[in-house]
Amino acid sequence: MDLPRLTGALRSFSNVTKQDDYNEESADLMMKRSKLQRQISDLGLTWNKIVKFVDDNLEKKEVQIVNEDLKDILRAAKQIVGTDNGQEAIESGAAFLFKTFHLKDCVGHNERKALNQMFGPFPSSSATAACNATCRIASHFTEDHLTALVQRTEEQNSDRVLFGKNIVFSFDMHDLDHFEELPINGEADAQKNISLDYEKFLNPLEHFQESYSPDFKPVEKNNSSFLWYEVEKYFNETLKGTAEAPRIEDLCCTLYDMLASVKSGDELQNELFELLGPEGFELIEKLLQNRVIIVDRFLSSNDHKLQALQDNCKKFSAENAKPNYGCQVTIQSEQEKQLMKQHRREEKRIARREKRAGEDGEIGGEGLMCFDPKELRRQREIALMNARSVSVLNRQRDADIEKIHYPHVYDSQAEAMKTSAFIGGAKMLLPEGIQRENNKMYEEIKIPHSEPMPIGFEEKPVFIKDLDEIGQLAFKGVKRLNRIQSIVFETAYNTNENMLICAPTGAGKTNIAMLTVLHEIRQHVQQGVIRKDEFKIVYVAPMKALAAEMTNYFSKRLEPLGITVKELTGDMQLSKGEILRTQMLVTTPEKWDVVTRKSVGDVALSQLVKLLILDEVHLLHEDRGPVLESLVARTLRQVESTQSMIRILGLSATLPNYLDVATFLHVNPYIGLFYFDGRFRPVPLGQTFLGIKTTNKVQQLNNMDEVCYENVLKQITAGHQVMVFVHARNATVRTAMALREKAKNNGHICYFLPNQGPEYGHAEKQGGWESALLCLHRLKTRSMISSNTCITTKFN
């Protein structure tokens, strides 16, 4: 007999099931996966098998000579594959070279074609060196030995059985009638008579005994007191001697109401298990087997016990006439039960003493001291604290999450994690509308873009014509601020609060920085004149190229106001006089760290800084994080020591722990913290994840280029622009050449050719790789954000 199923509510809020150690299971699963990956990687011809084959079949003197040739093959594979993909990819490429040239004397057309398909464009000198080294190695062995080595590894690969291949499926469908009673304990009711009498169909209870098998004895005691007898037996075996055991009459009434209900056997099975517990398995089995007989004989019996039981059932049902809106499960520890008993006992004792004292006209002080509510409250709090530290079903849940609402934080993921479903253990799944595609090479998952955030009632766009004269001059040519800039406007333009802005790429964070710059300028305007010698503004950009771009942007915007913007980096040095004549400095973290570390000379410069703008503040988590952290700490130290006002503005596109960074920057989360998730993107972004399945490193690179080419071609033929990101700088040329070769071989090169304009002729004159990359960039390589698509390719 199968054990009764536990309800979902009981599983979610109790510890009735075994608390498995999921950490151990996770570690065991990772170990099995790594073991399986090692087994798969050992299939086929590997570099370790080649080295072992050489060591086992040659003498020591010959092994030393052959090892030099093996090193030559590795060096050739390193030049072909590249150093960015790791040693494993290089060894895999070397094994492929050995397999290709082990029976060849030179690099022929077929060999070049095979190498081109696997690696893409490759240097011919490396292929020739690998072929010569392989020929020297092959001269030490017979052709049969080399063929046996390659064929043996291929046979091992072919003997591998894929998961699910040896499973036999049966397509025979057996539909069961919804009202058909399944056989109990696996015993088929072979003697059951099937009748087509319509009267029996209308009155099944009257003819139940006629169709019931006389040889089957469902109960040991077939009289009218069967329910009473079984309940009494269960009571004596399990509940006798317990403090809060129910009466037999009450339990019989409850069981009869449940059996007489219209619920199915599965639903009734769950409720009976919740009522009787694991000790009542035998009783649950008997009650479900004889459900119809119990109800029928209970109604028609004249036994005095059952007559009294019927009266109790009527009284019990009358007392519980209120509607039952839901099943509530309360879980209490044994200590909490004892505290509740003591609480009720002390309340009754105090009530009796007060009643007795009221009759005598005296109040007994000793009786009132027996019950100490503070002590009970303290014990209750200790029990709750202990319960919080113990996970339910080994899942850590923050049941007491503080639902603090910050007015300018729009984080849908954080809101979802605060819901009762997530706290109760519900898993977060992919959104609806995803598309999956699975083939031999890769698995593809397409996630549609999220719906934009609805516009709130308090959101009002900010028009440039409504700003003061300084704002209109700086934003000349702009009609109004976008949605994010309008939300941030009041805090950025009219207050001195520190701010942290987290918004998607392209949302307009640079203009938010401009608002803070204009606010600082407005504070130093006296009688219509800007006092330029009273303030300095520092913009810290992560890279020199970005610093140069920001210098050009702010120079054009602030030129009508007469504000000078200069770049201060390792490549752009400024004299002391130029720094004094400059109101805004655009620098890098390392350069500004050097400037502010000086004890003499630049103290006056650091004291004039009134606004510090940190772009890409999420660099705190990377290698350059300590430098950025020292800048913030030094600025905050200066504010505390000099009691001067230095405003800090942090800008970031991706920042999951924005509350921690806001605390570090001394940002008031209720005023200066602004977080905008993907729903605020100016162009909605869809995502496509491609997982390459093969475990061979060289084959991974080949498949990755093939998948990349298919998706690039799909976007280009649709008229979109494409930008391909690679994992390393020197992989840029290799990927570009691979895409070009695939386009030539497939006849799609026309989609990659640029328009014959004047810029193309200039680029063609330059020659070299710059020409090819410029053509790719001019043509079809720009951000896929414009086509609402983002493609991420990864290895499984």
WOGI-V891130 format. One record per backbone hydrogen bond with DSSP energy under -0.5 kcal/mol. NH is the residue of the N-H (numbers start at 1). CO is the residue of the C=O. E is the energy in kcal/mol with one decimal. If there is no record, write none. Layout:
nh=NH co=CO e=E
nh=NH co=CO e=E
This chain:
nh=11 co=7 e=-1.8
nh=12 co=8 e=-2.1
nh=13 co=9 e=-1.7
nh=20 co=18 e=-1.4
nh=22 co=20 e=-1.3
nh=25 co=21 e=-1.8
nh=26 co=22 e=-2.8
nh=27 co=23 e=-2.4
nh=28 co=24 e=-2.7
nh=29 co=25 e=-2.6
nh=30 co=26 e=-2.4
nh=31 co=27 e=-2.2
nh=32 co=28 e=-2.3
nh=33 co=29 e=-2.5
nh=34 co=30 e=-2.5
nh=35 co=31 e=-2.2
nh=36 co=32 e=-2.6
nh=37 co=33 e=-2.5
nh=38 co=34 e=-2.2
nh=39 co=35 e=-2.2
nh=40 co=36 e=-2.4
nh=41 co=37 e=-2.6
nh=42 co=38 e=-1.6
nh=43 co=39 e=-0.5
nh=43 co=40 e=-1.0
nh=44 co=153 e=-0.8
nh=46 co=44 e=-0.7
nh=50 co=46 e=-1.6
nh=51 co=47 e=-2.3
nh=52 co=48 e=-2.4
nh=53 co=49 e=-2.3
nh=54 co=50 e=-2.0
nh=55 co=51 e=-2.3
nh=56 co=52 e=-2.2
nh=57 co=53 e=-1.3
nh=58 co=54 e=-1.1
nh=63 co=59 e=-2.4
nh=64 co=60 e=-1.9
nh=65 co=61 e=-1.3
nh=66 co=62 e=-2.7
nh=67 co=63 e=-2.3
nh=68 co=64 e=-1.0
nh=69 co=65 e=-1.2
nh=70 co=66 e=-2.3
nh=71 co=67 e=-2.1
nh=72 co=68 e=-1.7
nh=73 co=69 e=-1.9
nh=74 co=70 e=-2.2
nh=75 co=71 e=-2.5
nh=76 co=72 e=-2.2
nh=77 co=73 e=-2.5
nh=78 co=74 e=-2.3
nh=79 co=75 e=-1.8
nh=80 co=76 e=-1.8
nh=81 co=77 e=-3.2
nh=82 co=77 e=-0.5
nh=82 co=78 e=-1.7
nh=86 co=83 e=-0.8
nh=89 co=85 e=-0.5
nh=90 co=86 e=-1.5
nh=91 co=87 e=-2.6
nh=92 co=88 e=-2.2
nh=93 co=89 e=-2.4
nh=94 co=90 e=-2.3
nh=95 co=91 e=-2.3
nh=96 co=92 e=-1.8
nh=97 co=93 e=-2.2
nh=98 co=94 e=-2.4
nh=99 co=95 e=-2.3
nh=100 co=96 e=-1.9
nh=101 co=97 e=-2.2
nh=102 co=98 e=-1.0
nh=104 co=101 e=-1.3
nh=108 co=106 e=-1.0
nh=112 co=108 e=-2.3
nh=113 co=109 e=-2.2
nh=114 co=110 e=-2.4
nh=115 co=111 e=-2.6
nh=116 co=112 e=-2.4
nh=117 co=113 e=-2.2
nh=118 co=114 e=-1.7
nh=119 co=115 e=-3.2
nh=120 co=115 e=-0.7
nh=120 co=116 e=-1.3
nh=127 co=123 e=-1.4
nh=128 co=124 e=-2.4
nh=129 co=125 e=-2.3
nh=130 co=126 e=-2.4
nh=131 co=127 e=-2.3
nh=132 co=128 e=-2.5
nh=133 co=129 e=-2.3
nh=134 co=130 e=-2.2
nh=135 co=131 e=-2.2
nh=136 co=132 e=-2.0
nh=137 co=133 e=-1.9
nh=138 co=134 e=-2.7
nh=139 co=135 e=-1.3
nh=140 co=137 e=-1.5
nh=141 co=138 e=-1.4
nh=146 co=142 e=-1.7
nh=147 co=143 e=-2.4
nh=148 co=144 e=-2.5
nh=149 co=145 e=-2.0
nh=150 co=146 e=-2.0
nh=151 co=147 e=-2.8
nh=152 co=148 e=-2.3
nh=153 co=149 e=-1.4
nh=154 co=150 e=-1.7
nh=155 co=151 e=-2.4
nh=156 co=152 e=-1.8
nh=157 co=153 e=-1.6
nh=158 co=154 e=-2.0
nh=159 co=155 e=-1.7
nh=160 co=157 e=-0.8
nh=162 co=160 e=-0.5
nh=165 co=162 e=-1.9
nh=167 co=164 e=-0.8
nh=168 co=166 e=-0.5
nh=169 co=167 e=-0.5
nh=175 co=173 e=-0.6
nh=180 co=177 e=-1.1
nh=186 co=183 e=-0.6
nh=187 co=184 e=-1.8
nh=188 co=186 e=-0.6
nh=190 co=188 e=-1.7
nh=192 co=189 e=-1.1
nh=193 co=211 e=-0.6
nh=195 co=193 e=-0.6
nh=201 co=197 e=-1.3
nh=202 co=198 e=-1.8
nh=203 co=199 e=-2.4
nh=207 co=203 e=-1.1
nh=208 co=205 e=-0.9
nh=211 co=207 e=-1.6
nh=212 co=208 e=-0.7
nh=216 co=213 e=-0.6
nh=217 co=215 e=-0.6
nh=218 co=216 e=-0.8
nh=223 co=221 e=-0.6
nh=226 co=223 e=-1.1
nh=229 co=225 e=-2.5
nh=230 co=226 e=-2.7
nh=231 co=227 e=-2.4
nh=232 co=228 e=-2.4
nh=233 co=229 e=-2.1
nh=234 co=230 e=-2.6
nh=235 co=231 e=-2.5
nh=236 co=232 e=-2.2
nh=237 co=233 e=-1.6
nh=238 co=234 e=-2.1
nh=239 co=234 e=-0.7
nh=239 co=235 e=-0.7
nh=240 co=235 e=-1.3
nh=242 co=239 e=-1.6
nh=245 co=242 e=-0.8
nh=251 co=247 e=-2.2
nh=252 co=248 e=-2.5
nh=253 co=249 e=-2.3
nh=254 co=250 e=-2.4
nh=255 co=251 e=-2.4
nh=256 co=252 e=-2.6
nh=257 co=253 e=-2.3
nh=258 co=254 e=-1.9
nh=259 co=255 e=-2.5
nh=260 co=256 e=-2.5
nh=261 co=258 e=-0.7
nh=268 co=264 e=-2.5
nh=269 co=265 e=-2.2
nh=270 co=266 e=-1.8
nh=271 co=267 e=-2.0
nh=272 co=268 e=-2.5
nh=273 co=269 e=-1.9
nh=274 co=270 e=-2.0
nh=275 co=271 e=-1.7
nh=276 co=272 e=-3.1
nh=277 co=273 e=-2.2
nh=280 co=277 e=-1.4
nh=281 co=278 e=-1.1
nh=284 co=280 e=-2.7
nh=285 co=281 e=-2.2
nh=286 co=282 e=-2.0
nh=287 co=283 e=-2.6
nh=288 co=284 e=-2.2
nh=289 co=285 e=-2.0
nh=290 co=286 e=-1.9
nh=291 co=288 e=-0.8
nh=294 co=290 e=-2.5
nh=295 co=291 e=-2.0
nh=296 co=292 e=-2.5
nh=297 co=293 e=-2.8
nh=298 co=294 e=-2.0
nh=299 co=295 e=-1.4
nh=300 co=296 e=-1.5
nh=301 co=297 e=-1.0
nh=307 co=303 e=-2.2
nh=308 co=304 e=-2.1
nh=309 co=305 e=-2.1
nh=310 co=306 e=-2.4
nh=311 co=307 e=-1.9
nh=312 co=308 e=-2.2
nh=313 co=309 e=-2.3
nh=314 co=310 e=-2.3
nh=315 co=311 e=-2.4
nh=316 co=312 e=-3.0
nh=317 co=313 e=-2.8
nh=318 co=314 e=-2.0
nh=319 co=315 e=-2.0
nh=320 co=316 e=-1.4
nh=321 co=318 e=-1.0
nh=325 co=323 e=-0.8
nh=328 co=326 e=-0.7
nh=330 co=328 e=-0.5
nh=331 co=329 e=-0.5
nh=332 co=330 e=-0.5
nh=337 co=333 e=-2.0
nh=338 co=334 e=-2.0
nh=339 co=335 e=-2.1
nh=340 co=336 e=-2.2
nh=341 co=337 e=-2.4
nh=342 co=338 e=-2.5
nh=343 co=339 e=-2.4
nh=344 co=340 e=-2.5
nh=345 co=341 e=-2.7
nh=346 co=342 e=-2.6
nh=347 co=343 e=-2.0
nh=348 co=344 e=-2.3
nh=349 co=345 e=-2.3
nh=350 co=346 e=-2.6
nh=351 co=347 e=-2.4
nh=352 co=348 e=-2.4
nh=353 co=349 e=-2.3
nh=354 co=350 e=-2.8
nh=355 co=351 e=-2.2
nh=356 co=352 e=-2.7
nh=357 co=353 e=-3.0
nh=358 co=354 e=-2.6
nh=359 co=355 e=-1.8
nh=360 co=356 e=-2.0
nh=361 co=357 e=-1.6
nh=362 co=357 e=-1.7
nh=364 co=362 e=-0.5
nh=365 co=363 e=-0.7
nh=368 co=364 e=-1.0
nh=369 co=365 e=-0.8
nh=369 co=366 e=-0.6
nh=370 co=367 e=-1.1
nh=372 co=370 e=-0.7
nh=373 co=371 e=-0.7
nh=376 co=372 e=-1.9
nh=377 co=373 e=-2.5
nh=378 co=374 e=-2.5
nh=379 co=375 e=-2.6
nh=380 co=376 e=-2.4
nh=381 co=377 e=-2.4
nh=382 co=378 e=-2.2
nh=383 co=379 e=-2.3
nh=384 co=380 e=-2.1
nh=385 co=381 e=-2.4
nh=386 co=382 e=-2.3
nh=387 co=383 e=-2.1
nh=388 co=384 e=-1.9
nh=389 co=385 e=-1.2
nh=390 co=386 e=-0.7
nh=390 co=387 e=-0.5
nh=391 co=389 e=-0.5
nh=392 co=395 e=-0.8
nh=393 co=391 e=-0.6
nh=394 co=391 e=-0.6
nh=395 co=392 e=-1.1
nh=399 co=397 e=-1.3
nh=401 co=398 e=-0.9
nh=403 co=401 e=-0.7
nh=404 co=402 e=-2.0
nh=406 co=404 e=-0.6
nh=409 co=406 e=-1.4
nh=410 co=408 e=-0.6
nh=410 co=675 e=-3.0
nh=411 co=409 e=-0.6
nh=412 co=410 e=-0.6
nh=415 co=411 e=-1.8
nh=416 co=412 e=-2.1
nh=417 co=413 e=-1.8
nh=418 co=414 e=-0.7
nh=418 co=415 e=-0.7
nh=419 co=416 e=-1.0
nh=423 co=419 e=-2.0
nh=424 co=420 e=-2.1
nh=425 co=422 e=-1.3
nh=426 co=421 e=-2.7
nh=429 co=427 e=-0.5
nh=434 co=431 e=-0.7
nh=435 co=446 e=-1.9
nh=437 co=444 e=-2.5
nh=439 co=442 e=-2.3
nh=443 co=691 e=-1.7
nh=444 co=437 e=-3.6
nh=445 co=689 e=-2.4
nh=446 co=435 e=-2.9
nh=447 co=445 e=-0.6
nh=447 co=687 e=-3.6
nh=448 co=446 e=-0.6
nh=453 co=679 e=-1.2
nh=459 co=456 e=-0.7
nh=463 co=461 e=-0.6
nh=464 co=479 e=-2.3
nh=465 co=479 e=-0.5
nh=466 co=463 e=-1.3
nh=467 co=464 e=-1.6
nh=472 co=468 e=-2.1
nh=473 co=469 e=-2.1
nh=474 co=470 e=-2.0
nh=475 co=471 e=-2.0
nh=476 co=473 e=-0.9
nh=478 co=475 e=-1.9
nh=481 co=462 e=-2.7
nh=486 co=482 e=-2.1
nh=487 co=483 e=-1.8
nh=488 co=484 e=-2.0
nh=489 co=485 e=-1.1
nh=492 co=488 e=-2.6
nh=493 co=489 e=-3.0
nh=494 co=490 e=-1.3
nh=495 co=491 e=-0.8
nh=499 co=648 e=-2.2
nh=500 co=672 e=-2.3
nh=501 co=650 e=-3.2
nh=502 co=500 e=-0.6
nh=502 co=674 e=-2.5
nh=503 co=501 e=-0.5
nh=503 co=652 e=-2.0
nh=507 co=504 e=-1.5
nh=512 co=508 e=-1.0
nh=513 co=509 e=-2.0
nh=514 co=510 e=-1.8
nh=515 co=511 e=-1.7
nh=516 co=512 e=-1.6
nh=517 co=513 e=-2.0
nh=518 co=514 e=-2.5
nh=519 co=515 e=-1.9
nh=520 co=516 e=-1.9
nh=521 co=517 e=-2.1
nh=522 co=518 e=-2.4
nh=523 co=519 e=-1.1
nh=524 co=521 e=-1.5
nh=525 co=522 e=-1.1
nh=526 co=524 e=-0.6
nh=526 co=529 e=-2.9
nh=529 co=526 e=-1.3
nh=531 co=524 e=-3.0
nh=531 co=529 e=-0.6
nh=532 co=530 e=-1.4
nh=534 co=531 e=-1.3
nh=535 co=532 e=-0.6
nh=536 co=608 e=-1.7
nh=537 co=583 e=-2.3
nh=538 co=611 e=-2.5
nh=539 co=585 e=-3.2
nh=540 co=538 e=-0.6
nh=540 co=613 e=-3.3
nh=541 co=539 e=-0.7
nh=541 co=587 e=-3.1
nh=547 co=543 e=-1.9
nh=548 co=544 e=-2.3
nh=549 co=545 e=-1.8
nh=550 co=546 e=-2.7
nh=551 co=547 e=-2.0
nh=552 co=548 e=-1.8
nh=553 co=549 e=-2.0
nh=554 co=550 e=-2.7
nh=555 co=551 e=-2.1
nh=556 co=552 e=-1.8
nh=557 co=553 e=-2.0
nh=558 co=554 e=-2.6
nh=559 co=555 e=-0.9
nh=561 co=558 e=-0.8
nh=562 co=558 e=-0.5
nh=562 co=559 e=-1.3
nh=563 co=558 e=-1.8
nh=566 co=584 e=-2.2
nh=568 co=586 e=-2.8
nh=569 co=572 e=-1.3
nh=573 co=571 e=-0.6
nh=579 co=575 e=-2.2
nh=580 co=576 e=-2.0
nh=581 co=577 e=-1.7
nh=582 co=579 e=-1.0
nh=583 co=564 e=-1.3
nh=584 co=564 e=-1.9
nh=585 co=537 e=-3.0
nh=586 co=566 e=-2.5
nh=587 co=539 e=-2.6
nh=587 co=585 e=-0.6
nh=588 co=568 e=-0.6
nh=589 co=541 e=-0.5
nh=592 co=588 e=-2.4
nh=593 co=589 e=-1.9
nh=594 co=590 e=-1.8
nh=595 co=591 e=-2.1
nh=596 co=592 e=-2.4
nh=597 co=593 e=-1.0
nh=598 co=594 e=-0.8
nh=598 co=595 e=-0.7
nh=602 co=600 e=-0.5
nh=606 co=602 e=-2.1
nh=607 co=603 e=-1.9
nh=608 co=604 e=-1.1
nh=608 co=605 e=-0.6
nh=609 co=605 e=-0.6
nh=609 co=606 e=-0.6
nh=610 co=536 e=-2.6
nh=611 co=536 e=-1.1
nh=612 co=647 e=-3.1
nh=613 co=538 e=-2.9
nh=613 co=611 e=-0.5
nh=614 co=612 e=-0.5
nh=614 co=649 e=-3.3
nh=615 co=540 e=-2.5
nh=615 co=613 e=-0.7
nh=617 co=651 e=-2.7
nh=619 co=616 e=-1.6
nh=620 co=617 e=-1.5
nh=621 co=618 e=-1.6
nh=622 co=619 e=-1.5
nh=625 co=622 e=-1.8
nh=628 co=624 e=-1.7
nh=629 co=625 e=-2.8
nh=630 co=626 e=-2.2
nh=631 co=627 e=-1.7
nh=632 co=628 e=-1.9
nh=633 co=629 e=-2.6
nh=634 co=630 e=-2.5
nh=635 co=631 e=-2.0
nh=636 co=632 e=-2.7
nh=637 co=633 e=-2.2
nh=638 co=634 e=-1.9
nh=639 co=635 e=-2.1
nh=640 co=636 e=-2.1
nh=641 co=637 e=-2.5
nh=642 co=638 e=-2.5
nh=643 co=639 e=-1.3
nh=646 co=644 e=-0.7
nh=647 co=610 e=-2.6
nh=649 co=612 e=-2.7
nh=650 co=499 e=-2.5
nh=651 co=614 e=-2.8
nh=652 co=501 e=-2.1
nh=658 co=655 e=-0.5
nh=658 co=656 e=-1.0
nh=661 co=657 e=-1.7
nh=662 co=658 e=-2.4
nh=663 co=659 e=-2.0
nh=664 co=660 e=-2.0
nh=665 co=661 e=-2.1
nh=666 co=663 e=-1.1
nh=667 co=662 e=-3.1
nh=669 co=667 e=-0.7
nh=671 co=668 e=-1.6
nh=672 co=668 e=-2.5
nh=673 co=668 e=-0.8
nh=674 co=500 e=-2.6
nh=674 co=672 e=-0.6
nh=675 co=408 e=-2.0
nh=676 co=502 e=-3.0
nh=677 co=410 e=-1.2
nh=680 co=677 e=-1.9
nh=681 co=678 e=-1.4
nh=686 co=684 e=-0.5
nh=686 co=788 e=-0.8
nh=687 co=447 e=-2.3
nh=688 co=790 e=-2.7
nh=689 co=445 e=-2.8
nh=690 co=792 e=-2.7
nh=691 co=443 e=-2.7
nh=691 co=689 e=-0.5
nh=692 co=690 e=-0.6
nh=692 co=794 e=-2.7
nh=693 co=441 e=-2.1
nh=700 co=696 e=-2.2
nh=701 co=697 e=-1.9
nh=702 co=698 e=-2.1
nh=703 co=699 e=-2.9
nh=704 co=700 e=-2.5
nh=705 co=701 e=-2.2
nh=706 co=702 e=-2.1
nh=707 co=703 e=-2.7
nh=708 co=704 e=-2.4
nh=709 co=705 e=-2.4
nh=710 co=706 e=-2.1
nh=711 co=707 e=-2.1
nh=712 co=708 e=-2.5
nh=713 co=709 e=-2.8
nh=714 co=710 e=-1.9
nh=715 co=711 e=-2.0
nh=716 co=712 e=-2.5
nh=717 co=713 e=-2.5
nh=718 co=714 e=-0.9
nh=719 co=716 e=-1.7
nh=720 co=715 e=-2.5
nh=722 co=780 e=-3.2
nh=725 co=723 e=-0.5
nh=731 co=728 e=-0.6
nh=732 co=729 e=-1.8
nh=734 co=730 e=-0.6
nh=735 co=731 e=-2.2
nh=736 co=732 e=-2.4
nh=737 co=733 e=-2.7
nh=738 co=734 e=-2.1
nh=739 co=735 e=-2.4
nh=740 co=736 e=-2.1
nh=741 co=737 e=-2.6
nh=742 co=738 e=-2.3
nh=743 co=739 e=-2.1
nh=744 co=740 e=-2.2
nh=745 co=741 e=-2.7
nh=746 co=742 e=-2.0
nh=747 co=743 e=-0.5
nh=747 co=744 e=-0.8
nh=748 co=743 e=-2.6
nh=749 co=743 e=-0.8
nh=751 co=748 e=-1.5
nh=752 co=749 e=-1.1
nh=753 co=749 e=-0.8
nh=757 co=755 e=-2.3
nh=761 co=757 e=-1.4
nh=762 co=758 e=-1.7
nh=763 co=759 e=-2.3
nh=764 co=760 e=-2.4
nh=765 co=761 e=-1.7
nh=766 co=762 e=-1.3
nh=767 co=763 e=-1.4
nh=771 co=767 e=-0.7
nh=772 co=768 e=-1.2
nh=773 co=769 e=-2.8
nh=774 co=770 e=-2.3
nh=775 co=771 e=-2.3
nh=776 co=772 e=-2.3
nh=777 co=773 e=-2.5
nh=778 co=774 e=-3.2
nh=779 co=775 e=-2.4
nh=780 co=776 e=-1.2
nh=781 co=776 e=-1.2
nh=782 co=780 e=-0.9
nh=786 co=783 e=-1.1
nh=787 co=784 e=-1.1
nh=788 co=785 e=-1.7
nh=789 co=784 e=-2.0
nh=790 co=686 e=-0.9
nh=792 co=688 e=-2.9
nh=792 co=790 e=-0.5
nh=794 co=690 e=-2.7
nh=796 co=692 e=-1.9
